Each structure stands twice: as C-alpha cells, then as structure tokens.
Amino acid sequence: MSEIERLTGVMIGPGLIYPFLRMLERGDYVAGRWIEKAGRRVKYYSITKKGEALLENVKALFKLPIREVLLDLLD
C-alpha cells in the first residue's frame, strides 16, 4: 500500500486494491504467489502476457483525444 501511495501520491485502502487484484488474477491479467517473509505469508503479484496486452491498450486510450475514446466506447 505504501508503494502505491509513493508512486501515485494517493492513499488507496485495502478494501479497494485487494478485490481489484483478485479480479485481475481471476482474469489472468496478473499472477499471484504466496511467499514466507519474516514469519508471515505475503502475496506477490506479477503481470502476465495478457495483462501486458491490456496495459498497452489502456495506455493507447490515454494517448487518444477524449472525443475518440468516447466514440469508441459508444460503438
């Protein structure tokens, strides 16, 4: 959580981020794995090929003028 805040400047709570990560994992956009760290279990996530493709599509949307994005959503 602190890393997200450091990168974005926005505090995002666990009630938002963990359900979103589980949704991404179910869709095969990220892969999670449990590891033992300092006597407790911690889940690490990594992006999959499918997730990388989605990320590229989202980045491309942000490069388009807003009008094109809205028209694409309405199609």
C-alpha positions, 0 to 999 in steps of 0.5 A: 500500500505504501508503494502505491501511495509513493508512486501515485501520491494517493492513499488507496485502502485495502478494501479497494486494491485487494478485490481489484487484484483478485479480479485481475488474477481471476482474469489472468491479467496478473499472477499471484504467489504466496511467499514466507517473509519474516514469519508471515505469508505475503502475496506477490503479484506479477503481470502476465502476457495478457495483462501486458496486452491490456496495459498497452491498450489502456495506455493507447486510450490515454494517448487518444483525444477524449472525443475518440475514446468516447466514440469508441466506447459508444460503438 
